[in-house]
Amino acid sequence: MLQVGDKAPDFKLPTTGGQELTLADALEKFRALVFLFYVLDFTGG
């Protein structure tokens, strides 16, 4: 489990353009990022 101050492990996410973006690639390109995970968007109820 991550603790406050730990670096996030590298991971891949699909882009809206159909490609994959890794955390490492994004940090190299943008230097600072905010990822928002909104898991309830496609759930019922």
Sequence and secondary structure as in RCSB ss.txt:
>XXXX:A:sequence
MLQVGDKAPDFKLPTTGGQELTLADALEKFRALVFLFYVLDFTGG
>XXXX:A:secstr
   TT      EEE TTS EEEHHHHHHHHSS      TTTT   
